[in-house]
Amino acid sequence: MEKEDLTEEVFCLNFELNTLAAQLLRQSSERWVPGFLYDKTEYSHTERYKLACHYTPGKKVIDIACGVGKGCNMMATTGLAESIYGADIQADAIRYAKWRYGAGNIHFGVNNAEALGIDSAFDIAVSFETIEHLPDYRKFLISVRSALNSGGLFLVSTPISSLPVDTAPVNPYHVQEWGFYRFQEILSEFFDIEKVYVQLYPPVPVYQPAPKTVFLQRMINKLKNKLSNPPAAVSPAHQVLLPAGNFSAIEEYKGQYPVEELGVARQGYQIVLAKLK
């Protein structure tokens, strides 16, 4: 292995160890690092990008707050996108993305979701679990609108709150969360809503995380494998995950659940496909 490659591999391993520590010590991680979160979280993120892949063939795509780039890799390969720009505000995440999930049609760069500074460059913007983190969600939506071509699509997800607007969410990383219809009203100021999907967790949990000792040993084994068999710069787009029935399936919302239950008895996320006005 070349010296430069070894440097990047060591950097990525350290990044993964920090993610593992956050998961084990604080039981939380707001960044999806594939293979280093509980399977339930892993599955939920992967399913959102599988949905995105239905809309990306032949398209110029921007993934806003792309994190470490696994979703970009999925859309570039399985999703057959023409090109992908993965933008994230954290430089370390972008560095990790370039090494672990780079591909010929992907460009990763550090950028601010609230001020992308891009005009009419993309056919579709994807942004999962982002808007609730941002101090000024309107600046974000204006920034997304500017980045899209005429008639461009916006695929965005956010948690469903039990309140119309919650400015003090339980999740300490979130600035605000919105009720089911309130979020759509906000989007409608800038976009025409085409479809709404929901990703809901079972009312009675059917999955229990593995004990910490089991989870830790599994992660240690993964790290050992990486050290003995360093991955290529381009990683596979998918990995084997547990059956969908154990986690949150994505389905188009057609009134099958009472609205008053969403965010209360039925918790989870909404994923909105909107079109530029």
C-alpha positions as CSV (number, residue, x, y, z in Angstrom):
1,M,0.0,0.0,0.0
2,E,1.3,3.5,-1.0
3,K,2.1,5.9,1.9
4,E,-0.7,8.2,0.9
5,D,-3.2,5.4,0.8
6,L,-2.1,4.1,4.2
7,T,-2.6,7.6,5.6
8,E,-6.1,7.8,4.3
9,E,-6.9,4.2,5.6
10,V,-5.6,5.1,9.1
11,F,-7.7,8.3,9.0
12,C,-10.8,6.3,8.1
13,L,-10.2,3.7,10.8
14,N,-9.9,6.4,13.4
15,F,-13.1,8.0,12.1
16,E,-14.8,4.6,12.5
17,L,-13.5,4.2,16.1
18,N,-14.8,7.6,17.1
19,T,-18.2,6.6,15.7
20,L,-18.1,3.3,17.6
21,A,-17.2,5.1,20.8
22,A,-20.2,7.5,20.4
23,Q,-22.5,4.6,19.8
24,L,-21.3,2.6,22.8
25,L,-20.7,5.4,25.3
26,R,-23.5,7.8,24.5
27,Q,-25.9,5.5,22.7
28,S,-26.2,8.0,19.9
29,S,-24.6,9.0,16.6
30,E,-26.1,11.6,14.3
31,R,-23.8,10.5,11.4
32,W,-24.4,7.4,9.4
33,V,-21.1,5.5,9.1
34,P,-22.0,2.2,7.5
35,G,-21.1,-0.9,9.5
36,F,-20.7,1.1,12.7
37,L,-24.3,1.6,13.9
38,Y,-27.0,-0.7,15.1
39,D,-28.7,-2.6,12.2
40,K,-32.0,-0.9,12.8
41,T,-30.4,2.5,12.1
42,E,-28.4,1.1,9.2
43,Y,-31.4,-0.3,7.6
44,S,-33.5,2.9,7.9
45,H,-30.8,5.0,6.2
46,T,-30.2,2.5,3.4
47,E,-33.9,2.2,2.6
48,R,-34.2,6.0,2.1
49,Y,-31.4,5.9,-0.5
50,K,-33.0,2.9,-2.2
51,L,-36.0,5.0,-2.6
52,A,-33.9,7.8,-4.0
53,C,-32.4,5.4,-6.6
54,H,-35.8,5.2,-8.3
55,Y,-35.5,8.9,-9.2
56,T,-31.8,9.2,-10.1
57,P,-31.2,7.3,-13.4
58,G,-29.6,9.6,-15.9
59,K,-29.9,12.6,-13.5
60,K,-27.5,15.2,-12.1
61,V,-27.9,14.8,-8.4
62,I,-26.9,16.8,-5.3
63,D,-26.9,15.0,-2.0
64,I,-27.0,17.8,0.7
65,A,-25.5,16.8,4.0
66,C,-24.3,13.6,2.4
67,G,-22.3,12.5,5.5
68,V,-19.7,9.9,4.7
69,G,-21.0,9.3,1.2
70,K,-22.6,5.8,1.2
71,G,-25.8,7.2,-0.2
72,C,-24.0,9.0,-3.0
73,N,-22.3,5.7,-3.9
74,M,-25.6,3.9,-4.0
75,M,-27.2,6.6,-6.3
76,A,-24.1,6.7,-8.5
77,T,-24.0,2.9,-9.0
78,T,-27.4,1.2,-8.4
79,G,-29.2,4.5,-9.0
80,L,-27.4,5.0,-12.3
81,A,-27.1,8.8,-11.8
82,E,-25.3,10.7,-14.5
83,S,-23.3,12.6,-11.8
84,I,-23.4,13.1,-8.0
85,Y,-22.3,16.1,-6.0
86,G,-22.0,15.1,-2.3
87,A,-21.9,18.1,-0.1
88,D,-21.4,18.2,3.7
89,I,-20.3,20.9,6.1
90,Q,-17.9,18.5,8.0
91,A,-14.5,18.3,6.3
92,D,-13.6,15.0,8.0
93,A,-16.8,13.3,6.7
94,I,-16.0,14.5,3.1
95,R,-12.4,13.1,3.4
96,Y,-13.8,9.8,4.6
97,A,-16.3,9.8,1.8
98,K,-13.7,10.3,-0.9
99,W,-11.7,7.3,0.3
100,R,-14.4,4.8,1.2
101,Y,-17.2,5.7,-1.3
102,G,-15.6,7.5,-4.2
103,A,-16.6,6.7,-7.8
104,G,-15.8,8.2,-11.2
105,N,-19.2,10.1,-11.4
106,I,-19.1,11.4,-7.8
107,H,-17.6,14.7,-6.6
108,F,-17.5,15.3,-2.9
109,G,-17.0,18.8,-1.4
110,V,-17.4,20.8,1.8
111,N,-20.4,23.1,1.6
112,N,-23.0,24.7,3.8
113,A,-26.6,23.5,3.3
114,E,-28.0,26.9,4.1
115,A,-25.7,28.6,1.5
116,L,-24.7,26.2,-1.3
117,G,-23.9,29.0,-3.7
118,I,-25.0,26.9,-6.7
119,D,-27.4,28.0,-9.5
120,S,-29.5,25.8,-11.7
121,A,-27.1,22.9,-11.8
122,F,-29.0,19.8,-10.7
123,D,-32.0,17.7,-11.8
124,I,-32.7,16.4,-8.3
125,A,-31.7,17.4,-4.8
126,V,-31.7,14.7,-2.1
127,S,-31.4,15.6,1.6
128,F,-32.2,13.1,4.3
129,E,-32.4,14.0,8.0
130,T,-31.0,17.5,7.5
131,I,-33.5,20.2,7.7
132,E,-34.4,19.6,11.4
133,H,-30.7,20.3,12.3
134,L,-30.5,23.7,10.7
135,P,-31.0,27.1,12.5
136,D,-32.6,28.7,9.4
137,Y,-34.6,26.2,7.4
138,R,-35.9,28.9,5.1
139,K,-32.4,29.7,3.9
140,F,-31.9,26.0,3.3
141,L,-35.0,25.7,1.2
142,I,-34.1,28.8,-0.8
143,S,-30.6,27.4,-1.3
144,V,-32.0,24.1,-2.6
145,R,-34.4,25.9,-4.9
146,S,-31.6,27.9,-6.4
147,A,-29.5,24.8,-7.0
148,L,-32.2,23.0,-9.1
149,N,-32.9,23.2,-12.8
150,S,-36.3,24.2,-14.0
151,G,-38.7,21.5,-12.9
152,G,-36.1,19.9,-10.7
153,L,-37.1,17.5,-7.9
154,F,-36.4,17.6,-4.2
155,L,-36.5,14.4,-2.1
156,V,-36.4,15.3,1.6
157,S,-37.0,13.5,4.9
158,T,-37.6,14.6,8.4
159,P,-39.0,13.1,11.7
160,I,-42.8,13.5,12.2
161,S,-43.4,15.4,15.4
162,S,-46.4,15.1,17.6
163,L,-46.7,18.9,17.6
164,P,-47.3,21.2,14.7
165,V,-43.9,22.8,15.5
166,D,-41.6,21.5,18.2
167,T,-38.8,24.0,18.9
168,A,-37.4,21.9,21.8
169,P,-37.2,18.3,20.4
170,V,-36.1,15.4,22.5
171,N,-33.2,14.8,20.1
172,P,-30.5,17.3,21.3
173,Y,-29.1,17.6,17.8
174,H,-32.4,18.9,16.3
175,V,-33.3,22.6,16.3
176,Q,-36.9,22.0,15.4
177,E,-39.3,19.3,14.2
178,W,-42.7,19.5,12.5
179,G,-46.0,17.7,12.4
180,F,-47.0,15.7,9.4
181,Y,-49.0,18.4,7.5
182,R,-47.1,21.4,8.9
183,F,-43.9,20.3,7.3
184,Q,-45.6,19.9,3.9
185,E,-47.1,23.4,4.3
186,I,-43.5,24.8,4.7
187,L,-42.3,23.0,1.6
188,S,-45.3,24.1,-0.4
189,E,-44.1,27.7,-0.2
190,F,-41.2,26.7,-2.5
191,F,-42.2,23.5,-4.2
192,D,-45.2,21.5,-5.5
193,I,-45.6,18.3,-3.5
194,E,-45.7,15.3,-5.8
195,K,-45.7,12.4,-3.3
196,V,-45.4,11.7,0.4
197,Y,-43.9,8.6,1.8
198,V,-43.8,7.5,5.5
199,Q,-41.2,5.3,7.2
200,L,-42.8,4.3,10.5
201,Y,-41.6,2.1,13.3
202,P,-43.7,-0.7,14.6
203,P,-46.0,0.3,17.5
204,V,-44.6,-2.5,19.5
205,P,-40.8,-2.9,19.0
206,V,-39.9,-6.2,17.4
207,Y,-36.1,-5.5,17.5
208,Q,-33.8,-5.2,20.4
209,P,-30.3,-4.0,20.0
210,A,-27.6,-6.6,20.8
211,P,-26.0,-6.3,24.2
212,K,-23.1,-3.8,24.3
213,T,-20.5,-6.6,24.6
214,V,-21.8,-8.5,21.6
215,F,-22.0,-5.2,19.5
216,L,-18.5,-4.2,20.6
217,Q,-17.1,-7.6,19.6
218,R,-18.7,-7.4,16.2
219,M,-17.3,-4.0,15.6
220,I,-13.8,-5.1,16.8
221,N,-14.0,-7.9,14.3
222,K,-14.9,-5.5,11.5
223,L,-11.9,-3.3,12.4
224,K,-9.6,-6.3,12.4
225,N,-10.9,-7.2,8.9
226,K,-10.3,-3.7,7.6
227,L,-6.7,-3.7,9.0
228,S,-5.9,-7.1,7.4
229,N,-7.8,-6.5,4.2
230,P,-8.0,-2.7,3.5
231,P,-10.9,-1.9,1.2
232,A,-10.6,-0.5,-2.3
233,A,-11.4,3.2,-2.7
234,V,-14.7,2.3,-4.3
235,S,-16.9,0.2,-2.0
236,P,-20.0,-1.9,-2.9
237,A,-23.2,0.0,-3.1
238,H,-25.1,-2.5,-0.9
239,Q,-24.6,-4.8,2.0
240,V,-26.7,-7.6,3.5
241,L,-29.2,-6.4,6.0
242,L,-31.9,-8.0,8.1
243,P,-35.4,-8.4,6.7
244,A,-37.6,-5.4,6.2
245,G,-40.3,-6.7,8.6
246,N,-38.0,-6.1,11.5
247,F,-37.6,-2.4,10.8
248,S,-39.3,0.5,9.2
249,A,-40.6,0.0,5.8
250,I,-41.1,2.9,3.4
251,E,-44.6,3.3,1.9
252,E,-46.4,6.0,0.0
253,Y,-48.9,7.7,2.3
254,K,-52.5,7.4,0.9
255,G,-54.4,8.0,4.1
256,Q,-53.9,4.4,5.4
257,Y,-53.0,5.8,8.9
258,P,-55.0,8.4,10.7
259,V,-53.1,11.7,10.7
260,E,-53.6,12.2,14.4
261,E,-51.7,9.0,15.0
262,L,-48.6,10.1,13.0
263,G,-45.9,11.3,15.3
264,V,-47.8,10.0,18.3
265,A,-48.8,6.3,18.2
266,R,-47.0,5.8,14.9
267,Q,-43.6,7.4,15.1
268,G,-41.1,7.7,12.3
269,Y,-40.3,9.9,9.3
270,Q,-42.0,11.4,6.3
271,I,-40.1,11.5,3.0
272,V,-41.5,14.1,0.6
273,L,-40.9,14.3,-3.2
274,A,-41.5,17.8,-4.3
275,K,-41.1,19.6,-7.6
276,L,-39.7,23.1,-8.2
277,K,-42.4,25.6,-8.9
